[in-house]
Amino acid sequence: MLRSPSGGAGSGTAAADSGLISIGSVLNTLRDEFPEVTISKIRFLESEGLIEPQRTPSGYRKFSQADVERLGHVLRMQRDHYLPLKVIREYLDALERGEPVRLPSVGRQRDSGDGEPFGDLFGEPEAPTAARVGRAELLAAAEIGEQELQEWESYGLLAPLPDGAYDAEAVTVAALVVELGRFGIEPRHLRAMKAAADRDAGLVDQVVAPLRRHRNPQTRAHAEARTKELAGLTVKLHAALVQTALGVRLP
């Protein structure tokens, strides 16, 4: 089971004897892998129904090993897959019920820190990432309303394809906009990021455009590989510049 059983924990000493730990101890346990996690983040995940720690008669939270493991799963799914909390909750709850489920793959996914595919952490393969998502699917995945999506589109953060669908990467963008919003960063504040991204894309396109126009099919195929390589380097450079400007280092 990933979630601890419900019920009171008794006194603090009894809780310690039964293997339950405080929220501070949970924080220390998780920070090796998730240095950015905070007590507020843990409390928020509890308020969203992702975990259900026990409580002492005085109201203090007490966490079991299963609670800590579940928290780790939630944080990895947010970090490595940018999945909305609703999707994560439904997935973990289905696992607890013993239902055969696959890791949802509605947006960009990446390997976990040690290079092991995230799905392998649950002993099951990942489904291939969808190439496109519909408008309703995007709204559900990002847990936003039509008005919010229209606002984001007005700022150029998201844009539908000619047939009205969206590239699967739109789910990643939406999830990140939502997460930034939790810190008070509004979509209108992100227009500068979008403009910078467009400039970077234009620079990459200038480099690979001659390859794309080449008559040789192998050369055109090479253009795709070169585009991905340059995109990766551009993203790494942007991240390094932001970290340098802020004087921080991310894991």
Salt bridges, closest charged atoms under 4 A:
GLU33 OE2 - ARG76 NE 2.78
GLU33 OE2 - ARG79 NH2 3.49
GLU46 OE2 - ARG55 NH2 3.33
GLU46 OE1 - ARG61 NE 2.47
GLU52 OE2 - ARG3 NH1 3.52
ASP80 OD1 - ARG79 NE 2.81
ASP80 OD1 - ARG110 NE 3.72
ASP93 OD1 - ARG3 NH2 3.05
ASP93 OD1 - ARG70 NH2 3.00
GLU96 OE2 - ARG70 NH1 2.83
GLU99 OE2 - ARG97 NE 2.77
GLU126 OE2 - HIS81 NE2 3.83
GLU146 OE2 - ARG135 NH2 2.65
GLU153 OE2 - ARG135 NH1 3.03
ASP163 OD2 - ARG132 NH2 1.95
GLU169 OE2 - ARG108 NE 2.87
GLU179 OE2 - ARG182 NE 3.33
GLU186 OE1 - ARG188 NE 2.73
ASP198 OD1 - LYS194 NZ 2.85
ASP205 OD1 - ARG212 NH1 2.57
GLU229 OE1 - ARG226 NE 3.85
